[in-house]
Structures are given as structure tokens and as C-alpha cells.
Amino acid sequence: MKTQTFGDIRVDAIPEFEFVMAPDYLLDGVTREDVAEHEHWLGPRHVEAGTQNLKMSMHAYLIRTRHHTILLDTCCGNDKERPYYLPWHQLRTPFLQNLARAGVLPEQVDVVLCTHLHADHIGWNTRLLNGEWVPTFPNARYLISKGEFEWWRDAIATGSVKPYRKLAFTDSVLPVVDRGLATFVEDDYAFENELPDEVRYMPLHGHTKHHCGLYLCSQSQEAIFSGDALHHPIQLARPDWVHADDAAKATQVIRDLIDRCIDTPTKLMTAHFAAPTAGCIVSGPGHSRFHFDED
């Protein structure tokens, strides 16, 4: 994605890596045959030829306002133990170098916003230094949904989620909390003190209990950062294909995003769509589609 500007706000995608996922791993119950029915309009940018695996991107968004340098989600991170999914296990990626190429050092980030607490959205919250997980962005205020944090804390403590879920919580969330850098926010949070009026917290519940996105508006130019409300463009044709704690809510969130954005100038800044990752929802034959900025 090229640098985007929305009025006075600059947005850059900071890439970590590209990858593919089997459809039934990404979207509950979706088969390769299901994907094949949509391959003709998705094309090779989104579907791996011959396998019907879904092409994906791992990236964060760097948002620079007149007042703040914000990092939205922090990808997978390096050196993390993720043996349950090998593409995320013990990574060594140039994420921080990519951030530096955009003109920002970790010390210059003053807000980190976590849309939710899955491992691939919190990894660079911390980095390994002298055998210890320490906050990567030491001067940042890490904004985390209070409900999201408490749900994962309690679920891990009671064993109601799979044991591997504890790994990311332990190495990428707790070190930030323990050092007093976390600010826990409610679902109706308005950023009254942390961020200017142009940026708004946006509840998008369903993928997780308190999943959120971000709404941005400057000089009448709008963008929605959708997090994992959408994983892949195929969901614009099939909003009912989701990977979610609450499938009904997640499906409704997608339908609401389509209704809000379709055939408007509002940019959708997606968390996992293949590069260039950003674009608009447009009407298409039979269903809505995604029009990338560089198409």
C-alpha cells in the first residue's frame, strides 16, 4: 500500500510477511470447493492457483496525526513460541526495519491500539531482550479493550480455552500490563484524552467478544480500519463465512460494513487482505466486491 492521506492524517501499512491459509482454517466450514466457485472474480491476487488456499498479508498500520503516532495492531512478532501454527513460530522478520523505513522508531510511537488479543495482532507489543519480553514501544500507551483483556484473562485462568492461547497472552500482553503501559478502555471509548477528534474507537464485536476497529475522518475524508471483522475479500460475497466467537454478530458486522461503505469514497483499511491492503467496497455482479486503490 502506498502512503494514504486523509486530510491531515498520514497512514502507512507496515508489512511483516505474506502467507496463505487453507480455507477451512481461516473460515469455519468453508471448503476448497467453496472457494473455487469464487476464484474467477478473486483471481490470483487472492487465491493460490491449484490449491484454493487463500492469500493473506500480515501488516500493521502506522497512523500519524498532528498530535500522535499510532500503531494499529502489531502482527506476530519475532522469536515467539507458536508451535501450534508453524508459519508464526520463531519468526525473524524485518518488521522494525520496515517501520524505520516509514520514518518512525519504536521510541516515537506514543499509542498502540490492539483491535483484539489474538497472537497475530499483538506480537510486536513486546520483543525479546536479554531473555526477557519487554515492551517494544516503551513510550507508548497501549490501548486494550477492558472486556477483551478480562475475557482472555479469565478464560486462560479457568482453562476454558485451549492451552496454547496462554502463550501470546503471557509473552505479548502481560509484560505491557505489568509495566503499567496498558490503558483498558470500554467499548464506547471516545479517545477524549489520548487522541484527537478525528479518530474514533469502533466496536466490531463478533470475531472476539470485544473486537474493535478504528474510524478516522479528517477534512471529510473517511477510513475504517476493520481489524479481523474481515479476513479476506471472499467474505464480501459471503458475509456468513466467518471465523468468530459469535458467528451471527460477525456476519452482521460484515453486512453493516458493506451497507456503510458500498459505492462511497470511504476507504476500508483491512488487516489481512493481500497488498495493497486498502480500497473501497463497490457493487459488482451478484454481490459486493473490493476495489484496491492501485487497481
RAHU-V387314 format. One record per residue. N is the residue number from 0. RES is the residue in three letters. PHI is phi in whole degrees, 0 to 359 (999 if undefined). PSI is psi in degrees with one decimal (999 if undefined). Layout:
n->[N:N]
res->[RES:RES]
phi->[PHI:PHI]
psi->[PSI:PSI]
This chain:
n->[0:1:2:3:4:5:6:7:8:9:10:11:12:13:14:15:16:17:18:19:20:21:22:23:24:25:26:27:28:29:30:31:32:33:34:35:36:37:38:39:40:41:42:43:44:45:46:47:48:49:50:51:52:53:54:55:56:57:58:59:60:61:62:63:64:65:66:67:68:69:70:71:72:73:74:75:76:77:78:79:80:81:82:83:84:85:86:87:88:89:90:91:92:93:94:95:96:97:98:99:100:101:102:103:104:105:106:107:108:109:110:111:112:113:114:115:116:117:118:119:120:121:122:123:124:125:126:127:128:129:130:131:132:133:134:135:136:137:138:139:140:141:142:143:144:145:146:147:148:149:150:151:152:153:154:155:156:157:158:159:160:161:162:163:164:165:166:167:168:169:170:171:172:173:174:175:176:177:178:179:180:181:182:183:184:185:186:187:188:189:190:191:192:193:194:195:196:197:198:199:200:201:202:203:204:205:206:207:208:209:210:211:212:213:214:215:216:217:218:219:220:221:222:223:224:225:226:227:228:229:230:231:232:233:234:235:236:237:238:239:240:241:242:243:244:245:246:247:248:249:250:251:252:253:254:255:256:257:258:259:260:261:262:263:264:265:266:267:268:269:270:271:272:273:274:275:276:277:278:279:280:281:282:283:284:285:286:287:288:289:290:291:292:293:294]
res->[MET:LYS:THR:GLN:THR:PHE:GLY:ASP:ILE:ARG:VAL:ASP:ALA:ILE:PRO:GLU:PHE:GLU:PHE:VAL:MET:ALA:PRO:ASP:TYR:LEU:LEU:ASP:GLY:VAL:THR:ARG:GLU:ASP:VAL:ALA:GLU:HIS:GLU:HIS:TRP:LEU:GLY:PRO:ARG:HIS:VAL:GLU:ALA:GLY:THR:GLN:ASN:LEU:LYS:MET:SER:MET:HIS:ALA:TYR:LEU:ILE:ARG:THR:ARG:HIS:HIS:THR:ILE:LEU:LEU:ASP:THR:CYS:CYS:GLY:ASN:ASP:LYS:GLU:ARG:PRO:TYR:TYR:LEU:PRO:TRP:HIS:GLN:LEU:ARG:THR:PRO:PHE:LEU:GLN:ASN:LEU:ALA:ARG:ALA:GLY:VAL:LEU:PRO:GLU:GLN:VAL:ASP:VAL:VAL:LEU:CYS:THR:HIS:LEU:HIS:ALA:ASP:HIS:ILE:GLY:TRP:ASN:THR:ARG:LEU:LEU:ASN:GLY:GLU:TRP:VAL:PRO:THR:PHE:PRO:ASN:ALA:ARG:TYR:LEU:ILE:SER:LYS:GLY:GLU:PHE:GLU:TRP:TRP:ARG:ASP:ALA:ILE:ALA:THR:GLY:SER:VAL:LYS:PRO:TYR:ARG:LYS:LEU:ALA:PHE:THR:ASP:SER:VAL:LEU:PRO:VAL:VAL:ASP:ARG:GLY:LEU:ALA:THR:PHE:VAL:GLU:ASP:ASP:TYR:ALA:PHE:GLU:ASN:GLU:LEU:PRO:ASP:GLU:VAL:ARG:TYR:MET:PRO:LEU:HIS:GLY:HIS:THR:LYS:HIS:HIS:CYS:GLY:LEU:TYR:LEU:CYS:SER:GLN:SER:GLN:GLU:ALA:ILE:PHE:SER:GLY:ASP:ALA:LEU:HIS:HIS:PRO:ILE:GLN:LEU:ALA:ARG:PRO:ASP:TRP:VAL:HIS:ALA:ASP:ASP:ALA:ALA:LYS:ALA:THR:GLN:VAL:ILE:ARG:ASP:LEU:ILE:ASP:ARG:CYS:ILE:ASP:THR:PRO:THR:LYS:LEU:MET:THR:ALA:HIS:PHE:ALA:ALA:PRO:THR:ALA:GLY:CYS:ILE:VAL:SER:GLY:PRO:GLY:HIS:SER:ARG:PHE:HIS:PHE:ASP:GLU:ASP]
phi->[999:288:304:254:236:235:60:267:249:252:230:232:278:252:285:249:193:254:201:235:227:297:303:283:277:275:235:302:80:273:258:296:295:299:296:302:293:249:297:294:259:286:75:290:294:246:230:285:301:90:249:62:293:266:280:222:227:250:204:250:241:260:242:247:260:293:244:219:244:248:246:263:64:225:59:267:85:267:68:279:280:226:296:286:214:300:299:253:271:50:286:223:248:270:302:292:294:295:296:296:297:279:97:227:262:307:291:269:283:248:220:244:248:261:294:192:247:286:302:273:234:227:300:275:306:226:221:275:225:53:78:233:278:237:301:289:244:292:257:267:263:272:269:228:302:300:295:298:299:293:297:292:303:288:295:291:296:269:75:274:239:299:305:295:297:290:301:293:299:286:265:235:246:300:299:288:295:297:266:75:266:272:244:270:239:278:294:259:300:244:56:301:256:272:229:288:299:287:241:227:295:225:300:224:290:143:303:233:300:230:303:225:233:220:252:229:213:217:52:68:260:246:214:238:265:267:53:267:300:232:258:207:301:300:288:290:274:229:299:278:269:223:234:205:291:230:296:295:295:297:296:294:299:297:300:294:296:299:299:286:256:300:57:239:283:299:274:255:258:269:272:223:298:301:305:270:73:242:174:233:273:230:290:216:300:87:193:286:221:251:253:287:302:263:286]
psi->[129.5:161.3:131.7:144.0:135.3:96.2:-115.5:6.3:134.3:137.3:130.4:138.0:131.9:104.8:147.1:-57.4:165.6:154.5:172.7:153.9:141.7:139.3:-37.8:-12.5:-35.5:-42.6:121.8:121.2:1.3:131.0:168.7:-33.5:-37.3:-45.2:-39.9:-30.8:-20.3:-1.8:-27.4:-31.1:-22.6:-42.8:179.9:-14.6:-31.2:-19.1:131.0:120.8:133.0:-25.4:-22.7:17.5:151.8:126.0:137.9:166.6:143.6:117.3:158.9:171.5:129.6:119.2:117.4:114.0:-177.9:-18.2:-24.5:155.3:109.7:136.3:119.8:112.5:155.0:26.6:-149.7:-35.2:160.6:153.0:10.1:139.5:107.2:57.2:-17.1:-17.8:96.9:-31.6:-15.7:1.5:128.5:51.1:154.4:85.0:159.2:39.0:-46.6:-32.5:-38.8:-36.7:-42.3:-35.8:-27.5:-2.7:18.2:133.3:157.0:-36.2:-16.6:-10.3:125.2:-6.5:129.2:124.3:123.0:116.4:-30.9:-178.3:31.1:153.8:-32.6:12.0:0.8:1.8:-43.0:8.4:-33.3:162.3:158.5:120.6:115.9:42.3:9.0:142.4:117.5:152.9:130.9:-32.0:82.5:-19.0:8.5:152.5:117.3:111.6:118.8:134.4:127.2:-44.5:-39.8:-48.5:-47.0:-35.8:-47.8:-40.9:-47.9:-38.9:-39.4:-42.1:-36.4:-7.1:22.4:-1.4:163.7:143.5:-31.7:-20.1:-22.1:-25.1:-54.7:-38.0:-39.5:-41.4:-13.8:-11.7:-54.5:-37.9:-31.6:-43.0:-45.9:-26.1:7.5:20.2:-8.9:136.5:117.3:128.5:151.7:166.8:-22.0:23.3:139.7:7.4:33.5:-34.9:-29.5:-38.3:156.4:170.5:-20.4:-11.7:131.2:136.3:140.2:100.0:129.7:63.1:148.8:-57.4:-48.9:173.2:-35.8:32.5:141.0:165.7:-162.1:134.1:135.4:134.9:124.7:126.7:43.4:10.0:125.5:149.0:146.9:124.7:112.1:-5.6:-139.4:17.2:-32.6:131.5:-31.9:147.1:-21.7:-24.4:-15.8:-28.1:-32.0:79.7:-18.0:-5.2:103.1:166.7:103.9:153.2:-35.3:98.1:-37.4:-45.0:-42.5:-40.6:-42.7:-35.9:-43.7:-45.4:-40.7:-39.3:-41.5:-49.0:-37.3:-35.1:-20.7:131.0:32.4:167.8:-4.3:125.3:138.9:119.2:103.1:156.5:-26.4:0.8:148.0:155.3:139.3:12.0:-24.2:151.3:-157.1:151.8:128.6:158.1:144.7:174.9:110.8:-24.1:167.8:157.9:172.6:126.7:110.3:149.0:-31.4:4.7:999]
